[in-house]
Amino acid sequence: MAASKQKLAVIISPTYNERPNVKKLVPIVAKVIKNISDWDIKLLFVDDSSPDGTAEEIKQLQKKYSFVELLVNKKKMGLGGAYLAGMNKAFNQMGAQVVFEMDADLSHDPKILASFLRAIDAGADLVLGSRYIKGGSIPANWGFYRKFLSVVGNLTASVILGSTAVRDWTTGYRAIRKEVYDKIHPELLSERFSGYTFQIGFLHKSLRAGYKVVEVPFHFVDRTVGVSKLGPEYIINTLLYIVGVRLKELFNHRITKFAIVGGIGFVVNLTFYHLFRWLSLWTSLSSWLKLAGQNGWFSNLLSDEGLAVALSAEVAILSNYLWNNIWTFKDRQIFGFINHAKKFLQFNFGSLGSVVIQYLTMQISVLTFGVFTLLKVWSIDITSDNLYLIIGVLLGMVWNFTIYSRLIWRKNK
């Protein structure tokens, strides 16, 4: 008897009413794995208690084919649930280093299993069977609806998720290392990943985690027996996922947080400006210190409005500093009184630079281009100085973010 090979790969094939197809699939897989010399390969069917007797058919096949395994779910778990249950058994009970995802309806050609394993051996963490790279294809006889779902679905996922690293986002033919499963699967245990969204969700999270993803071409073949499980919920759930996850990523992006903190600072500035003006701080202070009569020049230099502007600006700067420290740059948070004192002083000077940039932008723009009407909204003239102000504010934000990220909350090497 030959010694067992060192590496184990398990093909996971979810089934629901696939009795005729599993009878065809198993002999084909048997021929393919016979020619793969350096991997032990098992075929694990995960059946969702199919009413057509799929599990019974698989049990009969097990009598002839020793590489066939069966896991029966007591209730219908959907595609994602079936794959997660299969991966748990393959990795944690069978001791697999790699699992394959493969449809039981013969649409995924078992003959390219060796191509997947070569990519794994070359260092890939996740290998995709791709229909949209050179050498791959979708069925020519597909109707417009199926082609639209596949092509536009992949394009939509790529555009919204902001990644061109993958051409085939929705492919269900894959090979996955155990390390990727261990990292990603805890995030996929919610109900929304129970269907076809599982495929995009798993791939997206793997890319974000920095795993190496490789695509190998294959020709997708449409099923000849049985009914496709693809329905309207595929479109709805996929769109909800990719739009939702992208919005979440954008909201959690450092620049987005920085902009929100700036907006909070603006509200704080405006609120305290009106409060300090209402309190007439300089009038009260100069009267209390009896400065008005003795230091007329000093009183002329300062005013209730001037003091309100200065103090409200400093309160806003303090607010921005605190929010940036605990939220925008949470991963580089500053601790300790001395450190805070030093960094807050730098923060003030950095914020002053933004004010200077806005002032210079306004002055240079007015001197160069002048002030003129850009457009009229009802009876209100929108003049060019409004545009200059916006440009100045944007340049000031670029300055602030650069100073904050490179100096105040500098990343430790």
VOGU-3710 file (C-alpha; in Angstrom, 3 decimals, decimal comma):
1> maaskqklav> 0,000/0,000/0,000  1,389/3,395/-1,026  2,198/5,899/1,697  -0,266/8,737/2,160  0,735/12,061/0,644  1,612/14,920/2,998  -0,764/17,630/1,790  -4,555/17,372/1,858  -6,951/19,406/-0,272  -10,703/18,986/0,150
11> iisptynerp> -13,164/19,863/-2,618  -16,346/21,197/-1,025  -19,452/20,874/-3,154  -22,765/22,128/-1,698  -25,820/20,258/-2,933  -29,558/20,712/-2,921  -31,527/18,475/-5,282  -28,441/17,515/-7,309  -28,866/13,722/-7,393  -28,355/13,272/-11,164
21> nvkklvpiva> -25,324/15,605/-11,180  -23,380/14,004/-8,318  -23,538/10,651/-10,157  -21,750/12,304/-13,103  -19,343/14,471/-11,100  -17,712/11,830/-8,884  -16,250/9,620/-11,700  -14,837/12,725/-13,432  -13,151/13,918/-10,224  -11,798/10,408/-9,662
31> kviknisdwd> -9,986/10,473/-13,020  -8,561/13,963/-12,378  -7,185/13,378/-8,881  -5,573/10,123/-10,006  -3,126/12,221/-12,034  -2,273/14,679/-9,232  0,785/13,237/-7,539  1,683/15,550/-4,669  -1,694/16,164/-2,992  -4,252/13,928/-1,347
41> ikllfvddss> -7,660/15,094/-2,523  -11,052/14,401/-0,979  -14,478/15,403/-2,274  -16,824/16,606/0,486  -20,483/17,017/-0,412  -22,450/19,294/1,926  -26,094/18,477/1,391  -28,921/20,665/2,689  -31,213/17,648/3,299  -32,238/17,495/-0,361
51> pdgtaeeikq> -35,741/16,041/-0,793  -34,698/14,318/-4,056  -32,407/11,865/-2,239  -29,058/13,473/-3,109  -27,527/12,332/0,209  -28,628/8,741/-0,382  -27,015/8,793/-3,823  -23,755/10,085/-2,335  -23,782/7,301/0,258  -24,012/4,785/-2,557
61> lqkkysfvel> -21,075/6,470/-4,329  -19,010/6,251/-1,141  -19,093/2,465/-1,372  -17,122/2,651/-4,618  -15,095/5,853/-4,187  -13,122/6,164/-0,950  -12,284/9,858/-1,498  -15,958/10,895/-1,230  -17,177/12,399/2,073  -20,648/13,568/3,093
71> lvnkkkmglg> -21,954/16,182/5,524  -25,718/16,545/5,804  -27,181/19,761/7,220  -30,394/19,213/9,152  -31,907/22,338/7,607  -31,289/24,355/4,460  -28,361/26,693/5,166  -27,879/28,288/1,760  -24,651/28,510/-0,201  -22,610/30,483/2,320
81> gaylagmnka> -23,775/28,422/5,273  -23,020/25,189/3,441  -19,513/26,330/2,537  -18,739/27,462/6,087  -19,977/24,146/7,497  -17,895/22,291/4,913  -14,787/24,368/5,607  -15,124/23,777/9,328  -15,196/20,012/8,765  -12,437/20,049/6,143
91> fnqmgaqvvf> -9,986/22,235/8,047  -10,741/21,404/11,659  -11,718/17,722/11,439  -10,140/16,349/8,287  -6,893/18,348/8,593  -6,943/19,997/5,158  -4,407/22,664/4,212  -6,527/23,832/1,268  -10,197/23,634/0,307  -11,842/24,047/-3,071
101> emdadlshdp> -15,259/25,516/-3,704  -16,878/23,669/-6,591  -20,453/23,526/-7,876  -21,957/20,059/-8,122  -23,717/20,804/-11,425  -20,571/20,271/-13,590  -20,281/23,968/-14,456  -16,815/23,996/-12,820  -14,363/21,878/-14,807  -12,503/19,498/-12,433
111> kilasflrai> -9,704/19,153/-15,014  -8,143/22,449/-13,906  -7,770/21,421/-10,244  -4,053/20,953/-10,901  -3,790/24,603/-12,102  -5,253/25,780/-8,801  -2,808/23,675/-6,786  0,170/24,916/-8,807  -0,840/28,484/-7,945  -1,169/27,495/-4,278
121> dagadlvlgs> 2,259/25,849/-4,323  3,670/29,017/-5,910  2,500/31,109/-2,931  -1,103/32,107/-3,633  -3,439/32,299/-0,632  -6,689/32,347/-2,599  -7,049/31,129/-6,191  -10,027/32,054/-8,355  -11,285/30,262/-11,412  -11,842/33,283/-13,633
131> ryikggsipa> -14,169/33,588/-16,597  -13,007/37,110/-17,419  -9,284/36,763/-18,008  -7,571/35,471/-21,140  -8,431/31,811/-21,577  -11,685/31,996/-19,614  -15,247/32,314/-20,880  -18,971/32,256/-20,105  -21,455/30,128/-22,088  -22,244/31,539/-25,523
141> nwgfyrkfls> -25,810/30,289/-25,225  -26,549/32,215/-22,033  -29,523/34,522/-22,308  -29,213/38,278/-21,918  -30,415/38,131/-18,301  -27,657/35,740/-17,172  -24,942/37,562/-19,108  -26,127/40,888/-17,703  -26,090/39,547/-14,131  -22,612/38,123/-14,498
151> vvgnltasvi> -20,821/40,837/-16,485  -22,483/43,876/-14,917  -22,369/42,286/-11,460  -18,603/41,891/-11,689  -18,119/45,396/-13,064  -20,336/46,888/-10,348  -18,464/45,081/-7,597  -15,111/46,206/-8,978  -16,169/49,867/-9,323  -18,011/50,250/-6,020
161> lgstavrdwt> -15,477/48,327/-3,953  -12,690/50,285/-5,640  -10,523/47,319/-6,593  -9,214/46,293/-10,003  -7,060/43,504/-8,573  -9,687/40,907/-9,494  -11,557/40,396/-12,758  -14,070/37,777/-11,605  -15,658/38,786/-8,292  -18,598/36,397/-8,420
171> tgyrairkev> -16,884/33,183/-9,457  -17,762/30,217/-7,283  -14,765/28,107/-8,302  -11,980/28,725/-5,782  -9,106/27,299/-3,741  -8,522/28,701/-0,246  -5,685/28,196/2,224  -6,499/27,416/5,866  -4,797/30,642/7,020  -7,268/32,692/4,991
181> ydkihpells> -10,248/30,769/6,370  -9,039/31,177/9,967  -8,748/34,937/9,500  -11,877/35,637/7,462  -14,606/33,185/8,484  -15,479/34,763/11,896  -16,605/37,872/9,988  -18,920/35,843/7,749  -21,115/34,151/10,335  -24,013/36,594/9,981
191> erfsgytfqi> -27,167/35,756/8,043  -26,512/38,207/5,195  -23,659/35,981/3,994  -25,801/32,866/3,777  -26,430/33,168/0,013  -24,365/34,169/-3,012  -23,148/37,315/-1,224  -20,801/34,954/0,598  -18,541/34,790/-2,448  -18,060/38,546/-2,815
201> gflhkslrag> -17,840/39,035/0,947  -15,141/36,391/1,411  -13,087/37,693/-1,514  -13,410/41,344/-0,502  -12,316/40,675/3,071  -9,418/38,508/1,885  -8,133/41,313/-0,351  -8,500/43,870/2,441  -6,543/41,579/4,755  -3,666/41,588/2,267
211> ykvvevpfhf> -3,795/37,980/1,095  -2,348/37,075/-2,295  -5,167/36,398/-4,749  -4,434/34,731/-8,107  -6,789/34,022/-11,004  -6,592/31,036/-13,335  -8,758/30,873/-16,474  -11,581/28,395/-16,935  -14,532/27,912/-19,256  -17,792/28,059/-17,350
221> vdrtvgvskl> -20,279/25,441/-18,583  -23,990/25,888/-17,960  -25,742/23,098/-16,127  -27,634/20,555/-18,244  -29,576/18,930/-15,396  -31,528/20,593/-12,589  -32,532/24,175/-11,900  -30,229/27,148/-11,220  -30,441/28,511/-7,675  -29,747/32,056/-8,932
231> gpeyiintll> -32,708/34,351/-8,215  -33,625/38,036/-7,716  -32,320/37,949/-4,142  -28,828/37,511/-5,633  -28,963/41,012/-7,152  -30,564/42,645/-4,124  -28,306/41,077/-1,493  -25,170/41,656/-3,544  -25,955/45,331/-4,120  -26,844/45,835/-0,458
241> yivgvrlkel> -23,558/44,272/0,577  -21,175/46,067/-1,781  -22,823/49,488/-1,305  -23,048/49,036/2,460  -19,472/47,867/2,898  -18,129/50,644/0,679  -19,997/53,326/2,618  -18,668/51,848/5,846  -15,117/51,873/4,493  -15,432/55,465/3,320
251> fnhritkfai> -16,846/56,544/6,676  -14,001/54,821/8,498  -11,351/56,324/6,209  -8,999/58,718/7,989  -9,671/61,575/5,556  -13,433/61,212/6,059  -12,986/61,344/9,824  -10,718/64,361/9,429  -13,373/66,165/7,359  -16,108/65,336/9,892
261> vggigfvvnl> -13,948/66,607/12,746  -13,377/69,805/10,749  -17,149/70,182/10,366  -17,605/69,741/14,119  -14,915/72,356/14,671  -16,772/74,789/12,415  -19,979/74,364/14,443  -18,056/74,754/17,717  -16,352/77,893/16,387  -19,629/79,472/15,293
271> tfyhlfrwls> -21,434/78,577/18,528  -18,761/79,954/20,848  -18,268/83,044/18,685  -21,895/84,061/19,239  -21,685/83,105/22,922  -18,570/85,193/23,541  -20,016/88,156/21,630  -23,174/87,976/23,717  -21,088/87,946/26,903  -19,253/91,148/25,777
281> lwtslsswlk> -16,058/89,812/27,287  -13,735/92,678/26,376  -16,141/95,345/27,576  -16,531/93,565/30,907  -12,793/92,891/31,269  -11,658/96,418/30,380  -14,250/97,913/32,723  -13,191/95,628/35,568  -9,490/96,413/35,041  -10,269/100,101/34,373
291> lagqngwfsn> -8,354/99,997/31,103  -10,696/102,032/28,961  -9,634/105,482/30,090  -5,949/104,792/30,577  -5,118/102,656/27,566  -7,244/103,892/24,714  -4,925/102,355/22,114  -5,243/98,947/23,769  -9,022/99,218/23,822  -9,016/100,179/20,158
301> llsdeglava> -6,845/97,195/19,319  -9,215/94,801/21,011  -12,990/94,624/20,990  -15,791/92,295/22,012  -15,911/90,954/18,469  -12,131/90,543/18,180  -11,880/88,669/21,463  -14,865/86,496/20,531  -13,176/85,586/17,223  -9,880/84,694/18,916
311> lsaevailsn> -11,374/82,705/21,778  -13,918/80,803/19,676  -11,170/79,881/17,220  -9,060/78,492/20,073  -11,992/76,502/21,468  -12,556/75,042/17,982  -8,835/74,199/17,719  -9,011/72,425/21,079  -12,104/70,507/19,959  -10,401/69,481/16,712
321> ylwnniwtfk> -7,288/68,377/18,566  -9,226/66,185/20,989  -11,460/64,601/18,317  -8,530/63,945/15,995  -6,629/62,330/18,844  -9,398/59,984/19,977  -10,947/59,240/16,566  -9,160/60,290/13,351  -5,723/59,187/14,564  -6,884/56,682/17,165
331> drqifgfinh> -4,214/54,212/16,068  -1,535/56,856/16,804  -3,162/58,311/19,919  -1,142/60,709/22,085  -0,914/60,094/25,847  0,660/61,984/28,749  0,360/65,610/29,832  3,785/66,680/28,527  3,193/65,050/25,150  -0,238/66,650/24,892
341> akkflqfnfg> 1,157/70,093/25,754  3,877/69,815/23,116  1,600/68,397/20,420  -1,197/70,875/21,134  1,245/73,755/20,649  2,277/72,232/17,313  -1,390/71,779/16,453  -2,011/75,488/17,034  0,854/76,502/14,777  -0,309/74,028/12,140
351> slgsvviqyl> -3,836/75,448/12,258  -2,408/78,978/11,954  -0,706/77,868/8,741  -4,102/76,924/7,318  -5,439/80,412/8,108  -2,429/81,987/6,369  -2,975/79,787/3,296  -6,646/80,804/3,103  -5,739/84,496/3,458  -3,005/84,378/0,810
361> tmqisvltfg> -5,235/82,407/-1,583  -7,945/85,048/-1,277  -5,552/87,985/-1,702  -3,598/86,529/-4,625  -6,772/85,379/-6,421  -8,490/88,751/-6,027  -5,389/90,625/-7,235  -4,883/88,240/-10,175  -8,411/87,573/-11,358  -10,512/90,203/-9,603
371> vftllkvwsi> -14,014/89,830/-8,219  -16,810/89,181/-10,697  -20,166/87,448/-10,814  -19,981/83,722/-11,517  -23,729/83,141/-11,653  -26,982/84,540/-10,360  -29,358/82,464/-8,246  -32,707/84,211/-8,158  -31,706/87,752/-7,150  -28,443/86,780/-5,417
381> ditsdnlyli> -25,072/87,207/-7,144  -22,586/84,381/-6,579  -19,222/86,106/-6,962  -15,748/84,756/-7,646  -14,508/85,540/-4,139  -16,756/82,704/-2,880  -14,859/80,345/-5,164  -11,527/81,732/-3,939  -12,628/81,104/-0,357  -13,576/77,496/-1,110
391> igvllgmvwn> -10,209/76,910/-2,824  -8,431/78,449/0,142  -10,332/76,265/2,596  -9,520/73,122/0,588  -5,829/74,026/0,374  -5,904/74,743/4,103  -7,407/71,296/4,745  -4,642/69,658/2,694  -2,071/71,589/4,732  -3,696/70,616/8,031
401> ftiysrliwr> -4,000/66,940/7,171  -0,376/66,821/6,027  0,890/68,490/9,207  -1,332/66,351/11,447  -0,391/63,014/9,853  3,307/63,739/9,229  4,193/65,721/12,376  1,659/65,668/15,191  0,308/62,135/14,819  3,328/60,807/12,975
411> knk> 3,333/57,046/12,439  5,950/55,299/14,551  8,455/53,384/12,466
//
